[in-house]
């Protein structure tokens, strides 16, 4: 039986939009409330699921389906989850939403030019193929629960707005009943 207290947050946006920075701030905010969320970061999971990724459509579809499955299992076992993943197609994120009842999508909206200028991993400047926003289309969410302006807001402000939305949706409880800690 699923733990009603657990939830999942999918943080999406272009590469270098500020997803990882927001995810860290959000994990810190949740921890301050006694919730140790499992962060499922796509680059780290790719090392396990697809050690030699092609980033083609078929591989991405399989990877995001696996990622959503793992996240769903964690939520079913009472662990709050934060997905830190571009997931360039809406269908990838919708698959997770369809399988996880308590789901929130956060769109880190940063202009492509800002992402290219930041580019801490060098993917826009490097030889990487199939980069969302450059080589393949990125489909922004149509109705995310929260939009964070990665070019205008600090990660802390964005994280606080996500926390407020979690409370509004009653995903966060005011009492002692909280998702099981990892």
Backbone as JSON, one array per atom type, in Angstrom:
{
  "sequence": "XXXXXXXXXXXXXXXXXXXXXXXXXXXXXXXXXXXXXXXXXXXXXXXXXXXXXXXXXXXXXXXXXXXXXXXXXXXXXXXXXXXXXXXXXXXXXXXXXXXXXXXXXXXXXXXXXXXXXXXXXXXXXXXXXXXXXXXXXXXXXXXXXXXXXXXXXXXXXXXXXXXXXXXXXXXXXXXXXXXXXX",
  "N": [[0.85, -1.19, 0.0], [0.53, 2.21, -0.79], [2.28, 4.91, 0.7], [0.63, 7.64, 1.82], [1.82, 10.02, 2.4], [4.18, 10.47, 0.97], [5.71, 12.01, -1.92], [6.41, 13.21, -5.26], [8.62, 15.36, -7.02], [9.22, 16.81, -10.06], [11.83, 18.39, -11.48], [12.34, 20.3, -14.17], [13.77, 21.62, -17.21], [15.76, 23.46, -19.59], [19.13, 22.23, -20.29], [21.52, 23.5, -18.03], [19.84, 25.43, -17.02], [19.38, 25.87, -14.36], [18.39, 23.83, -12.85], [19.69, 21.87, -11.19], [20.79, 23.45, -9.19], [18.48, 24.56, -8.08], [17.3, 22.17, -7.23], [19.09, 21.34, -5.2], [18.71, 23.43, -3.34], [16.02, 23.04, -2.79], [16.03, 20.44, -1.7], [17.43, 21.0, 0.63], [15.62, 22.77, 1.91], [13.46, 21.0, 2.32], [14.7, 19.12, 3.99], [15.09, 20.7, 6.24], [12.57, 20.67, 7.19], [12.3, 18.16, 8.09], [12.21, 16.21, 6.14], [13.85, 13.99, 4.27], [14.61, 13.93, 1.14], [14.91, 11.75, -1.68], [17.13, 12.34, -4.22], [16.93, 12.07, -7.6], [19.07, 12.22, -9.97], [19.6, 12.87, -13.31], [22.09, 12.67, -14.78], [23.69, 11.14, -13.08], [22.17, 8.77, -12.81], [22.2, 7.89, -15.45], [24.76, 6.87, -15.71], [24.48, 4.38, -14.66], [22.15, 3.19, -15.81], [22.45, 3.64, -18.6], [25.36, 3.43, -19.55], [26.87, 4.12, -21.8], [25.6, 6.39, -23.28], [23.45, 7.18, -26.04], [21.73, 9.18, -26.44], [19.66, 9.26, -28.23], [16.26, 9.19, -29.46], [14.97, 6.72, -28.81], [16.61, 5.65, -26.77], [16.42, 7.69, -24.85], [13.67, 7.59, -24.25], [13.46, 5.04, -23.06], [15.25, 5.4, -20.89], [14.03, 7.52, -19.36], [11.63, 6.3, -18.71], [12.58, 4.24, -17.04], [13.69, 5.82, -15.03], [11.4, 7.13, -14.02], [10.07, 4.89, -13.07], [11.74, 3.97, -10.97], [11.58, 6.21, -9.29], [8.82, 6.15, -8.75], [8.65, 3.74, -7.31], [10.11, 4.4, -5.01], [8.47, 6.45, -3.94], [6.14, 4.95, -3.43], [7.07, 3.5, -1.32], [7.23, 5.32, 0.65], [9.12, 7.36, 0.44], [10.06, 10.61, -0.23], [10.65, 12.15, -3.4], [12.87, 13.84, -5.58], [13.12, 14.57, -8.86], [15.74, 15.41, -10.88], [16.03, 16.4, -13.82], [16.23, 17.01, -17.29], [14.47, 15.85, -19.28], [13.36, 16.14, -22.08], [11.01, 15.82, -23.6], [7.51, 16.25, -23.19], [6.02, 13.94, -22.81], [7.7, 12.16, -21.43], [7.83, 13.21, -18.83], [5.13, 13.2, -18.28], [4.61, 10.5, -18.14], [5.73, 9.85, -15.66], [4.11, 11.44, -14.02], [1.63, 10.19, -14.46], [2.01, 7.78, -13.18], [2.57, 8.34, -10.55], [0.84, 9.38, -7.88], [0.92, 11.66, -6.14], [2.26, 14.21, -7.32], [4.35, 16.76, -8.57], [5.19, 19.23, -10.88], [7.95, 21.17, -11.73], [9.05, 23.88, -13.51], [11.98, 25.12, -14.6], [12.57, 27.96, -15.96], [14.63, 29.33, -18.16], [16.16, 31.48, -20.49], [17.53, 30.25, -23.58], [19.96, 31.49, -24.33], [21.0, 32.34, -21.89], [21.41, 29.88, -20.66], [23.37, 28.78, -22.36], [25.44, 30.58, -21.89], [25.99, 30.06, -19.19], [26.46, 27.19, -18.89], [27.91, 24.95, -17.26], [28.88, 22.36, -17.67], [29.78, 22.3, -20.22], [28.29, 21.37, -22.38], [26.89, 22.66, -24.43], [28.88, 23.89, -25.85], [30.52, 21.83, -26.49], [31.18, 18.63, -28.07], [28.9, 17.22, -27.77], [25.99, 15.45, -28.78], [22.6, 15.82, -29.82], [21.57, 17.73, -27.97], [19.18, 19.1, -25.87], [17.33, 21.93, -26.81], [19.34, 22.89, -28.4], [20.07, 20.93, -30.4], [17.95, 19.13, -30.4], [14.45, 19.34, -29.85], [13.14, 20.99, -26.98], [10.42, 20.47, -24.99], [8.58, 22.55, -23.21], [6.81, 22.36, -20.07], [3.24, 22.3, -20.18], [1.42, 22.94, -18.19], [2.79, 23.45, -15.59], [3.08, 23.02, -12.03], [4.62, 24.86, -10.69], [6.54, 27.6, -11.8], [9.8, 28.54, -12.1], [11.91, 31.22, -12.49], [14.85, 30.82, -13.76], [16.76, 32.61, -14.57], [16.26, 34.91, -13.2], [15.44, 34.58, -10.55], [16.6, 33.66, -7.31], [17.84, 30.45, -6.32], [17.01, 29.78, -3.78], [14.72, 31.38, -3.37], [13.1, 30.31, -5.37], [12.92, 27.65, -4.43], [11.53, 28.05, -2.06], [9.06, 28.87, -3.07], [8.26, 26.5, -4.27], [7.99, 24.89, -1.99], [5.85, 26.23, -0.78], [3.84, 25.63, -2.65], [3.74, 22.85, -2.38], [2.71, 22.72, 0.22], [0.25, 23.98, -0.19], [-1.0, 22.1, -1.84], [-1.3, 20.18, -0.01], [0.68, 18.27, 0.29], [2.7, 18.46, 2.03], [2.74, 17.98, 5.46], [1.59, 19.42, 8.48], [1.9, 18.3, 10.96], [3.57, 15.67, 12.84], [3.63, 13.55, 11.14], [5.38, 12.51, 8.53], [7.03, 11.9, 5.36], [8.89, 8.86, 5.26], [12.25, 8.88, 6.29], [15.17, 8.71, 4.28]],
  "CA": [[0.0, 0.0, 0.0], [1.34, 3.43, -0.92], [2.28, 5.87, 1.79], [-0.01, 8.86, 1.33], [2.63, 11.19, 2.71], [5.28, 10.67, 0.03], [5.39, 12.74, -3.15], [7.53, 13.38, -6.19], [8.76, 16.65, -7.68], [10.09, 16.73, -11.25], [12.42, 19.68, -11.83], [12.7, 20.24, -15.59], [14.19, 22.85, -17.87], [16.9, 23.25, -20.47], [20.42, 22.04, -19.63], [22.13, 24.71, -17.48], [18.8, 26.4, -16.67], [19.38, 26.06, -12.92], [17.68, 22.71, -12.24], [20.45, 21.25, -10.1], [20.9, 24.44, -8.1], [17.17, 24.59, -7.43], [17.11, 20.88, -6.55], [19.86, 21.38, -3.95], [18.03, 24.34, -2.41], [14.77, 22.39, -2.42], [16.37, 19.34, -0.79], [17.79, 21.65, 1.9], [14.37, 23.25, 2.52], [12.71, 19.84, 2.79], [15.43, 18.56, 5.13], [14.82, 21.57, 7.39], [11.23, 20.29, 7.64], [12.35, 16.76, 8.51], [11.98, 15.31, 5.01], [15.06, 13.72, 3.49], [14.16, 13.47, -0.18], [15.86, 11.08, -2.57], [17.32, 13.11, -5.45], [17.26, 11.23, -8.75], [19.72, 13.13, -10.9], [19.71, 12.11, -14.55], [23.48, 12.35, -15.16], [24.16, 10.04, -12.22], [21.45, 7.54, -13.16], [22.66, 7.45, -16.78], [25.98, 6.08, -15.52], [24.05, 3.03, -14.31], [21.16, 2.69, -16.77], [22.96, 3.72, -19.98], [26.73, 3.9, -19.37], [27.35, 4.71, -23.05], [24.34, 6.89, -23.84], [23.4, 7.71, -27.41], [20.83, 10.33, -26.36], [18.66, 9.25, -29.29], [14.88, 9.15, -28.96], [14.68, 5.41, -28.21], [17.33, 5.53, -25.5], [15.82, 8.64, -23.9], [12.37, 7.07, -23.83], [13.74, 3.93, -22.14], [15.88, 5.95, -19.7], [13.07, 8.26, -18.54], [10.68, 5.31, -18.19], [13.27, 3.61, -15.92], [13.83, 6.82, -13.98], [10.08, 7.3, -13.42], [9.76, 3.66, -12.35], [12.49, 4.0, -9.7], [10.96, 7.25, -8.46], [7.53, 5.66, -8.29], [8.88, 2.74, -6.26], [10.5, 5.11, -3.79], [7.29, 7.11, -3.4], [5.27, 3.9, -2.88], [7.66, 3.05, -0.05], [7.22, 6.41, 1.62], [10.26, 8.26, 0.28], [9.86, 11.75, -1.12], [11.6, 12.08, -4.5], [13.05, 14.98, -6.47], [13.75, 14.25, -10.14], [16.53, 16.51, -11.44], [16.23, 15.86, -15.17], [15.66, 17.8, -18.38], [13.33, 15.14, -19.87], [13.01, 17.14, -23.08], [9.65, 15.64, -24.12], [6.45, 16.25, -22.17], [5.58, 12.57, -22.59], [8.55, 11.54, -20.41], [7.39, 13.7, -17.53], [3.74, 12.77, -18.1], [4.67, 9.11, -17.7], [5.94, 9.86, -14.21], [2.89, 12.0, -13.42], [0.57, 9.18, -14.55], [2.27, 6.64, -12.29], [2.8, 8.81, -9.17], [-0.36, 10.17, -7.55], [1.27, 12.96, -5.52], [3.31, 14.62, -8.27], [4.42, 18.2, -8.82], [6.18, 19.54, -11.91], [8.55, 22.49, -11.6], [9.73, 24.27, -14.73], [12.99, 26.16, -14.44], [12.52, 28.67, -17.23], [15.77, 30.21, -18.44], [16.38, 31.59, -21.94], [18.63, 29.45, -24.12], [21.2, 32.27, -24.32], [21.5, 32.3, -20.51], [21.9, 28.51, -20.44], [24.62, 28.65, -23.11], [26.46, 31.38, -21.19], [26.33, 29.37, -17.93], [26.97, 25.89, -19.35], [29.01, 24.47, -16.42], [29.39, 21.07, -18.15], [30.3, 22.48, -21.57], [27.57, 20.58, -23.37], [26.51, 23.48, -25.59], [30.1, 24.2, -26.6], [31.25, 20.6, -26.78], [30.81, 17.77, -29.19], [27.69, 16.47, -27.43], [24.94, 15.41, -29.78], [21.21, 15.76, -29.35], [21.4, 18.58, -26.8], [17.89, 19.79, -25.88], [17.43, 23.37, -26.99], [20.29, 23.16, -29.48], [19.96, 19.93, -31.48], [16.62, 18.53, -30.34], [13.45, 20.23, -29.25], [12.73, 20.87, -25.59], [9.0, 20.79, -24.85], [8.32, 23.01, -21.84], [5.53, 21.9, -19.54], [2.09, 23.12, -20.52], [0.77, 23.38, -16.95], [3.56, 23.07, -14.39], [2.55, 23.57, -10.79], [5.46, 26.01, -10.33], [7.54, 28.07, -12.76], [10.89, 29.29, -11.47], [12.72, 31.92, -13.49], [16.24, 30.52, -13.45], [17.6, 33.75, -14.91], [15.87, 36.09, -12.42], [15.19, 34.24, -9.15], [17.6, 32.81, -6.66], [17.37, 29.08, -6.08], [16.34, 29.77, -2.49], [13.38, 31.92, -3.58], [12.37, 29.3, -6.12], [12.64, 26.51, -3.54], [10.48, 28.46, -1.13], [7.79, 28.85, -3.8], [7.89, 25.09, -4.42], [7.52, 24.46, -0.66], [4.51, 26.8, -0.62], [2.92, 24.86, -3.49], [3.58, 21.54, -1.72], [1.81, 22.93, 1.35], [-1.07, 24.28, -0.76], [-1.54, 20.83, -2.33], [-1.34, 19.31, 1.16], [1.71, 17.24, 0.2], [3.46, 18.64, 3.27], [1.87, 17.95, 6.62], [2.07, 20.29, 9.56], [2.19, 17.5, 12.14], [4.77, 14.83, 12.85], [3.55, 12.54, 10.07], [6.17, 12.94, 7.38], [7.58, 10.75, 4.64], [10.0, 8.15, 5.87], [13.56, 9.4, 5.91], [16.02, 7.79, 3.52]],
  "C": [[0.88, 1.24, 0.0], [1.2, 4.3, 0.32], [1.72, 7.18, 1.26], [0.86, 10.1, 1.52], [3.71, 11.47, 1.67], [4.79, 11.36, -1.24], [6.63, 12.8, -4.02], [7.45, 14.78, -6.81], [9.68, 16.44, -8.87], [10.54, 18.15, -11.58], [12.95, 19.56, -13.25], [13.08, 21.62, -16.11], [15.36, 22.5, -18.78], [18.16, 22.9, -19.68], [21.0, 23.41, -19.24], [21.12, 25.8, -17.15], [18.8, 26.74, -15.19], [18.67, 24.94, -12.18], [18.42, 22.15, -11.02], [20.6, 22.19, -8.91], [19.59, 24.54, -7.34], [16.94, 23.3, -6.65], [17.85, 20.85, -5.22], [19.18, 22.26, -2.92], [16.73, 23.71, -1.91], [15.01, 21.24, -1.44], [16.73, 19.89, 0.59], [16.55, 22.13, 2.64], [13.55, 22.09, 3.07], [13.38, 19.22, 4.02], [15.18, 19.38, 6.4], [13.44, 21.28, 7.98], [11.15, 18.82, 8.02], [12.13, 15.76, 7.4], [13.27, 15.18, 4.22], [14.62, 13.11, 2.16], [15.28, 12.76, -0.92], [15.93, 11.9, -3.85], [17.75, 12.14, -6.54], [17.77, 12.16, -9.85], [20.06, 12.37, -12.18], [21.14, 11.76, -14.94], [24.02, 11.18, -14.35], [23.47, 8.72, -12.58], [21.86, 7.01, -14.53], [23.91, 6.58, -16.67], [25.65, 4.62, -15.24], [23.16, 2.44, -15.41], [21.69, 2.64, -18.2], [24.39, 4.25, -19.94], [27.37, 4.49, -20.63], [26.14, 5.27, -23.8], [24.49, 7.41, -25.26], [22.59, 8.99, -27.45], [19.88, 10.39, -27.54], [17.28, 9.06, -28.65], [14.57, 7.84, -28.24], [15.35, 5.26, -26.84], [16.74, 6.47, -24.45], [14.48, 8.11, -23.38], [12.55, 5.95, -22.79], [14.3, 4.48, -20.81], [14.85, 6.64, -18.79], [11.97, 7.35, -17.99], [11.29, 4.61, -16.97], [13.36, 4.57, -14.74], [12.49, 7.02, -13.25], [9.69, 6.06, -12.6], [10.45, 3.65, -10.98], [11.88, 5.04, -8.76], [9.62, 6.81, -7.91], [7.66, 4.62, -7.19], [9.24, 3.41, -4.94], [9.29, 5.76, -3.14], [6.34, 6.08, -2.77], [5.77, 3.41, -1.53], [7.88, 4.2, 0.92], [8.37, 7.39, 1.53], [9.9, 9.39, -0.68], [10.98, 11.76, -2.16], [11.65, 13.43, -5.22], [13.78, 14.47, -7.71], [14.47, 15.5, -10.62], [16.91, 16.08, -12.85], [15.52, 16.72, -16.21], [14.4, 17.14, -18.92], [12.69, 16.02, -20.94], [11.61, 16.99, -23.69], [8.64, 15.59, -22.98], [6.03, 14.82, -21.82], [6.42, 11.86, -21.52], [8.07, 11.93, -19.02], [5.95, 13.26, -17.23], [3.68, 11.31, -17.66], [4.87, 9.0, -16.2], [4.68, 10.37, -13.5], [1.77, 10.95, -13.38], [0.77, 8.05, -13.54], [2.48, 7.04, -10.83], [1.67, 9.78, -8.82], [-0.02, 11.57, -7.03], [2.51, 13.48, -6.26], [3.2, 16.12, -8.51], [5.51, 18.44, -9.85], [6.63, 20.99, -11.74], [9.35, 22.77, -12.86], [10.7, 25.4, -14.42], [13.16, 26.8, -15.82], [13.69, 29.65, -17.31], [15.94, 30.28, -19.95], [17.6, 30.78, -22.37], [19.96, 30.2, -24.04], [21.83, 32.29, -22.92], [22.09, 30.93, -20.22], [23.24, 28.3, -21.14], [25.74, 29.4, -22.41], [26.9, 30.7, -19.89], [27.09, 28.09, -18.21], [28.13, 25.33, -18.53], [29.63, 23.16, -16.91], [29.95, 21.16, -19.57], [29.54, 21.74, -22.65], [27.16, 21.39, -24.6], [27.72, 23.78, -26.48], [30.83, 22.96, -27.09], [30.7, 19.84, -27.97], [29.56, 16.94, -28.89], [26.67, 16.57, -28.55], [23.58, 15.4, -29.1], [20.97, 16.56, -28.07], [20.05, 19.29, -26.89], [18.09, 21.31, -25.93], [18.38, 23.77, -28.1], [20.06, 22.23, -30.66], [18.59, 19.26, -31.54], [15.7, 19.48, -29.57], [13.28, 19.93, -27.76], [11.28, 21.32, -25.51], [8.74, 21.24, -23.41], [6.97, 22.5, -21.35], [4.41, 22.86, -19.94], [1.42, 23.7, -19.28], [1.56, 22.96, -15.73], [2.92, 23.69, -13.15], [3.32, 24.82, -10.36], [6.39, 26.32, -11.5], [8.54, 28.91, -12.0], [11.69, 29.95, -12.59], [14.18, 31.77, -13.09], [17.2, 31.65, -13.75], [17.32, 34.97, -14.03], [15.71, 35.83, -10.93], [16.36, 33.47, -8.58], [16.99, 31.43, -6.46], [16.59, 29.02, -4.76], [14.91, 30.31, -2.6], [12.52, 30.91, -4.33], [11.98, 28.11, -5.26], [11.53, 26.85, -2.56], [9.11, 28.46, -1.81], [7.32, 27.42, -4.04], [7.34, 24.56, -3.1], [6.1, 24.98, -0.42], [3.48, 26.03, -1.44], [2.68, 23.48, -2.89], [2.6, 21.64, -0.55], [0.38, 23.17, 0.86], [-1.76, 23.0, -1.24], [-1.7, 19.8, -1.22], [-0.43, 18.1, 1.02], [2.62, 17.3, 1.43], [2.46, 18.71, 4.41], [2.45, 18.82, 7.72], [2.43, 19.5, 10.81], [3.47, 16.7, 12.03], [4.77, 13.8, 11.74], [4.25, 13.06, 8.82], [6.63, 11.71, 6.62], [8.77, 10.14, 5.37], [11.32, 8.73, 5.38], [14.38, 8.32, 5.23], [17.19, 7.35, 4.35]]
}
